[in-house]
Every structure is written in structure tokens, then in C-alpha cells.
Amino acid sequence: MEDQSHASRKEKLRFNDHKKNQVFFNKGRYLKETGHNMEHEWKRMILNWRLYRARDKVTTDGVFVEAEALN
């Protein structure tokens, strides 16, 4: 019984790795087709993260703090 559950777990992990690799492959192909490079994509992700973090920061008065990226 344990051997069967171990085998199914290994198969599940292998399938998850395949899905992750497929996502990265599709993303790379998309970037190549659209002419965007990874540096551009990385900068966009960082900007989105900064805006998201700034939106979550609230002062004691309940006023939202402006994003550093917008200054």
C-alpha cells in the first residue's frame, strides 16, 4: 500500500514540474514573439510589486501613502 502511494506522489510531483516548465516555456515564447526581453518584464514586475506594497501601507490617519515609484 505504501509503495503505491509513494509512486502516485512521485508521479504527481513529476507532473507539477512539467506544468511549471511548460509555463516558463510559454512565457519565454510569448516574450520572444512580442519582442519584449526579460529585463523589461522584470522591471514591470518590480513596478507592479512596489505599487501593490504602497497600496497596502496606511498611515495612522487612514491616508494611503503614495507609491515611491510615482514620485
C-alpha positions in Angstrom: 0.0 0.0 0.0 2.8 2.4 0.9 4.6 1.7 -2.4 1.5 2.6 -4.4 1.0 5.9 -2.6 4.7 6.7 -2.9 4.6 6.0 -6.6 1.5 8.2 -7.1 3.2 11.0 -5.1 6.3 10.8 -7.3 4.0 10.9 -10.4 2.2 14.0 -9.0 5.5 15.8 -8.4 6.7 14.9 -11.9 3.5 16.3 -13.3 3.8 19.5 -11.3 7.4 20.0 -12.5 6.2 19.5 -16.1 3.5 22.1 -15.6 5.9 24.7 -14.2 8.4 24.1 -17.1 5.5 24.5 -19.6 4.6 27.8 -18.0 8.1 29.1 -18.2 8.4 27.8 -21.8 5.2 29.5 -22.8 6.3 32.8 -21.2 9.6 32.7 -22.9 8.0 32.0 -26.3 5.5 34.9 -25.7 8.2 37.3 -24.8 10.2 36.3 -27.9 7.2 36.7 -30.2 6.2 40.1 -28.8 9.8 41.4 -28.8 9.9 42.0 -25.1 13.0 41.0 -23.3 13.2 39.6 -19.8 14.7 42.8 -18.4 11.6 44.7 -19.5 9.4 42.1 -17.9 11.4 42.1 -14.7 11.2 45.9 -14.4 7.4 45.7 -14.9 7.0 43.1 -12.2 9.1 45.2 -9.8 7.0 48.3 -10.5 3.8 46.3 -10.0 5.1 45.0 -6.7 6.0 48.5 -5.5 2.6 49.8 -6.4 0.9 46.9 -4.6 3.1 47.3 -1.5 2.4 51.1 -1.4 -1.3 50.5 -1.7 -1.2 48.3 1.4 0.7 50.8 3.5 -1.7 53.0 5.5 -0.7 55.8 7.9 -2.3 56.2 11.3 -4.7 58.8 10.0 -6.0 56.3 7.4 -4.5 58.1 4.5 -2.8 56.0 1.8 0.9 56.5 1.3 1.9 57.5 -2.2 3.9 54.9 -4.1 7.7 55.6 -4.3 7.6 54.7 -8.0 5.3 57.6 -8.7 7.5 60.2 -7.0 
